[in-house]
Amino acid sequence: MNAHVIYGQFEREDLARAKQLRWIQWTAAGVENILWPEFVQSPLVLTNMQRMFAPPISETVFAMLLALTRGINRYTLQAQDRAWKPLHDLVEISGATMGVVGLGGNGTDTAYRAHYGFGMRVLAVDPKPLPKPSFVEELHSLDWFPEMVPQVVVLVSAAPLTPISRKIFNEQVFRAMKPNSYFINISRGKLVDTPALVSALRERRIAGSGLDVTDPEPLPPGHPSWSAGNVIITCHTSAWSAHTFRRSHDLLVENVRRYVKGLPLLNVVDKVRGY
């Protein structure tokens, strides 16, 4: 195998066979499934599609949030029975506080829309030191996460899956959330302790949840998450859009141009950190 570059899917064995390999352009943002020890320790450059999926994913955050707070999911069920039953527990999110875990592409786009679209107060945590955007009121390290959770009405999971983030949304977190708060996950299902989330929903310790990702995935038909309460579940499709594929193609073309000219590539992954 004489390839210098791989674009798209590859197997672990390909790393050993491709003696001249220098760069891999991954087609997704998450890279947790390909960070084998020999790959992490190698000089191979890995780039991903971070930020290419952010617009539709952040739109999904608000689609779920508005459906939950304005009762659209429940009205949809009523419409199937042609039932006219006004709901009186509807909520507005304008001016509410949102907490974002992970201020990468998805988290940043979500925070931007929250602040400028709904006048929300945005708090955020991220494991790396980052400049604080003007539309984020407070940005801290993960150490501040326990302090942030009780302040928010909307908690958004936008972090990559790493050993540090696995099951970061656990029983302690869901018990610290306000009873009128909502949990939205558009990153990875394994960031969540699923039984703890199901219990929080069933016991109405939180108001609702929107999940584009689950653990396990695909979610089996009989899984308790389906019937946990005020929850919306989609099939890990929040990134899907014709525009997404165009942006991904444009990134690939630009990175090929840079590679040929010996310029720094875009979206280089820190293989040790996992993002």
C-alpha positions as CSV (number, residue, x, y, z in Angstrom):
1,M,0.0,0.0,0.0
2,N,1.7,3.1,-1.3
3,A,-0.8,5.8,-0.2
4,H,0.5,9.0,1.4
5,V,-3.0,10.2,2.4
6,I,-6.2,8.4,3.4
7,Y,-9.6,10.1,3.1
8,G,-12.5,8.4,4.8
9,Q,-12.8,4.9,6.3
10,F,-9.8,2.8,7.1
11,E,-8.9,-0.2,9.2
12,R,-6.4,-0.6,12.0
13,E,-4.3,-2.9,9.8
14,D,-4.0,-0.2,7.2
15,L,-1.7,1.8,9.4
16,A,0.8,-1.0,9.4
17,R,0.5,-1.7,5.7
18,A,0.8,1.9,4.6
19,K,4.5,2.5,5.0
20,Q,4.4,5.9,3.3
21,L,1.3,7.2,5.0
22,R,1.6,10.8,6.3
23,W,-1.9,12.2,6.7
24,I,-5.5,10.9,7.4
25,Q,-8.5,13.2,6.7
26,W,-11.3,11.7,8.8
27,T,-14.9,12.2,7.6
28,A,-16.4,12.8,11.0
29,A,-15.8,15.2,13.9
30,G,-15.5,12.5,16.6
31,V,-12.3,10.4,16.4
32,E,-12.7,8.2,19.5
33,N,-13.1,4.9,17.5
34,I,-9.8,5.2,15.6
35,L,-7.4,6.3,18.3
36,W,-5.5,3.1,18.6
37,P,-2.3,3.3,20.7
38,E,0.0,2.8,17.7
39,F,-1.8,5.6,15.9
40,V,-1.7,8.0,18.8
41,Q,2.0,7.4,19.3
42,S,2.8,7.7,15.5
43,P,3.8,10.9,13.7
44,L,0.8,10.6,11.4
45,V,-1.3,13.7,11.1
46,L,-5.0,13.3,11.7
47,T,-7.5,16.0,10.6
48,N,-11.3,15.8,11.2
49,M,-14.5,17.6,10.1
50,Q,-14.8,19.7,13.3
51,R,-17.2,22.7,12.8
52,M,-18.4,21.4,9.4
53,F,-21.5,20.0,11.1
54,A,-22.1,22.8,13.6
55,P,-24.9,24.8,11.9
56,P,-27.4,21.9,11.5
57,I,-26.4,20.4,14.9
58,S,-27.0,23.7,16.7
59,E,-30.3,24.1,14.9
60,T,-31.3,20.7,16.2
61,V,-30.5,21.9,19.7
62,F,-33.1,24.6,19.4
63,A,-35.6,22.4,17.5
64,M,-35.6,20.0,20.4
65,L,-35.6,22.7,23.0
66,L,-38.5,24.6,21.5
67,A,-40.5,21.5,20.9
68,L,-40.1,20.5,24.5
69,T,-40.7,24.0,26.0
70,R,-43.6,24.8,23.7
71,G,-45.2,21.4,23.9
72,I,-44.9,20.7,20.2
73,N,-44.0,17.0,20.9
74,R,-47.1,16.5,23.0
75,Y,-49.3,18.5,20.6
76,T,-48.1,16.2,17.8
77,L,-49.3,13.2,19.7
78,Q,-52.6,14.9,20.3
79,A,-53.0,15.7,16.6
80,Q,-52.8,12.0,15.8
81,D,-56.0,11.6,17.8
82,R,-57.5,14.9,16.6
83,A,-57.7,16.0,20.2
84,W,-58.0,19.7,21.1
85,K,-56.5,19.8,24.6
86,P,-54.7,23.1,25.3
87,L,-51.5,22.7,27.3
88,H,-51.0,25.2,30.2
89,D,-47.5,24.4,31.3
90,L,-45.7,25.9,28.3
91,V,-42.3,27.7,28.9
92,E,-40.4,30.4,27.1
93,I,-36.6,30.3,26.9
94,S,-35.9,33.9,26.1
95,G,-33.5,35.3,28.7
96,A,-33.0,31.9,30.4
97,T,-29.6,30.6,31.3
98,M,-27.9,27.9,29.1
99,G,-24.9,25.9,30.1
100,V,-22.7,24.4,27.4
101,V,-20.2,21.6,28.0
102,G,-17.6,21.7,25.2
103,L,-17.1,25.0,23.3
104,G,-15.9,23.5,20.1
105,G,-17.8,24.1,16.8
106,N,-21.1,22.7,18.0
107,G,-21.0,24.3,21.4
108,T,-19.9,27.7,20.0
109,D,-22.6,27.8,17.3
110,T,-25.2,26.8,19.9
111,A,-24.0,29.5,22.3
112,Y,-24.1,32.1,19.6
113,R,-27.7,31.3,18.6
114,A,-28.7,31.2,22.3
115,H,-27.4,34.6,23.0
116,Y,-28.2,36.5,19.8
117,G,-31.4,34.6,18.9
118,F,-33.0,34.3,22.4
119,G,-31.1,36.7,24.6
120,M,-30.0,33.8,26.8
121,R,-27.3,34.0,29.4
122,V,-24.6,31.5,28.3
123,L,-22.2,29.8,30.6
124,A,-19.7,27.2,29.4
125,V,-16.9,24.8,30.4
126,D,-14.2,23.3,28.2
127,P,-11.1,21.2,29.1
128,K,-8.8,23.4,27.1
129,P,-7.9,27.1,27.6
130,L,-9.9,29.1,25.1
131,P,-10.6,32.8,24.4
132,K,-14.0,33.6,25.7
133,P,-16.4,34.7,23.0
134,S,-18.4,37.9,23.5
135,F,-21.7,36.0,23.5
136,V,-20.6,33.7,26.4
137,E,-20.9,35.3,29.8
138,E,-18.5,32.9,31.6
139,L,-16.1,30.3,30.3
140,H,-14.2,28.0,32.7
141,S,-12.3,24.7,32.9
142,L,-14.2,21.5,33.7
143,D,-13.5,22.1,37.4
144,W,-16.3,24.7,37.3
145,F,-18.9,22.2,35.9
146,P,-20.5,21.3,39.3
147,E,-20.9,25.0,40.0
148,M,-22.4,25.7,36.6
149,V,-25.0,23.0,36.6
150,P,-27.4,24.3,39.3
151,Q,-27.5,27.7,37.6
152,V,-28.8,26.7,34.2
153,V,-32.3,26.0,32.8
154,V,-30.8,24.3,29.7
155,L,-27.8,22.0,29.8
156,V,-26.2,21.1,26.5
157,S,-23.7,18.3,25.9
158,A,-21.4,19.3,23.0
159,A,-18.2,17.7,24.1
160,P,-16.2,15.0,22.4
161,L,-16.0,11.5,23.9
162,T,-12.8,11.1,25.8
163,P,-11.8,9.2,28.9
164,I,-12.4,12.5,30.8
165,S,-15.9,13.1,29.4
166,R,-17.3,9.5,29.5
167,K,-20.4,9.6,31.7
168,I,-19.8,13.1,32.8
169,F,-23.6,13.6,32.9
170,N,-24.3,11.3,35.8
171,E,-26.6,10.9,38.7
172,Q,-24.9,13.7,40.6
173,V,-25.4,16.1,37.7
174,F,-29.0,15.3,37.1
175,R,-29.8,15.7,40.8
176,A,-28.0,19.1,40.8
177,M,-30.2,20.4,37.9
178,K,-33.2,22.5,38.5
179,P,-36.6,20.7,38.3
180,N,-37.6,23.0,35.4
181,S,-34.4,22.4,33.4
182,Y,-33.8,20.6,30.1
183,F,-30.9,18.4,29.1
184,I,-29.9,18.3,25.4
185,N,-27.3,15.9,24.0
186,I,-26.0,16.3,20.5
187,S,-22.5,14.9,21.0
188,R,-22.0,11.3,22.1
189,G,-24.4,9.0,24.0
190,K,-21.6,7.6,26.2
191,L,-21.1,11.0,27.9
192,V,-24.3,10.2,29.7
193,D,-25.1,7.7,32.4
194,T,-28.3,6.6,30.7
195,P,-30.0,4.9,33.7
196,A,-29.5,8.1,35.7
197,L,-31.0,10.2,33.0
198,V,-34.0,7.9,32.7
199,S,-34.6,8.1,36.4
200,A,-34.4,11.9,36.4
201,L,-37.0,12.0,33.7
202,R,-39.3,9.4,35.2
203,E,-39.1,11.1,38.6
204,R,-39.6,14.5,37.0
205,R,-36.4,15.8,38.6
206,I,-35.8,17.6,35.3
207,A,-38.4,18.9,32.9
208,G,-37.3,17.1,29.7
209,S,-34.6,16.0,27.4
210,G,-33.7,16.0,23.7
211,L,-31.3,13.3,22.6
212,D,-29.8,13.0,19.1
213,V,-27.3,10.4,20.5
214,T,-27.9,7.6,22.9
215,D,-26.2,4.8,24.8
216,P,-26.6,2.2,23.4
217,E,-26.9,3.2,19.8
218,P,-29.1,2.3,17.9
219,L,-31.5,2.4,20.8
220,P,-33.4,-0.9,21.0
221,P,-37.2,-0.8,20.7
222,G,-37.8,-1.8,24.3
223,H,-35.2,0.5,25.9
224,P,-36.6,2.5,28.9
225,S,-35.3,5.8,27.3
226,W,-38.2,5.7,24.8
227,S,-40.8,5.8,27.6
228,A,-38.9,7.9,30.1
229,G,-41.2,10.9,29.9
230,N,-40.9,14.3,28.2
231,V,-38.1,13.2,25.9
232,I,-37.4,13.6,22.2
233,I,-35.1,11.1,20.5
234,T,-33.7,11.4,17.0
235,C,-31.4,8.9,15.3
236,H,-28.0,10.6,15.4
237,T,-28.9,12.6,12.3
238,S,-28.5,16.2,13.6
239,A,-25.5,16.8,11.3
240,W,-27.3,15.7,8.2
241,S,-27.7,18.4,5.6
242,A,-26.8,19.0,1.9
243,H,-24.8,22.0,3.1
244,T,-22.9,19.8,5.5
245,F,-21.5,17.7,2.7
246,R,-20.6,20.8,0.7
247,R,-18.7,22.2,3.6
248,S,-16.9,18.9,4.2
249,H,-15.9,18.7,0.5
250,D,-14.6,22.3,0.7
251,L,-12.5,21.5,3.7
252,L,-11.0,18.4,2.0
253,V,-10.1,20.5,-1.1
254,E,-8.5,23.2,1.0
255,N,-6.5,20.7,3.0
256,V,-5.3,18.9,-0.1
257,R,-4.2,22.3,-1.5
258,R,-2.3,23.0,1.8
259,Y,-0.8,19.5,1.9
260,V,0.6,19.8,-1.7
261,K,2.1,23.2,-0.9
262,G,3.5,22.1,2.5
263,L,1.2,24.5,4.5
264,P,-0.3,23.8,7.9
265,L,-3.5,21.7,7.6
266,L,-6.9,22.7,9.0
267,N,-8.6,20.8,11.9
268,V,-5.6,19.0,13.1
269,V,-6.6,16.6,15.9
270,D,-4.6,16.4,19.1
271,K,-4.5,12.6,19.2
272,V,-3.5,12.4,22.9
273,R,-6.4,14.6,24.0
274,G,-8.7,12.9,21.6
275,Y,-10.1,16.0,19.8
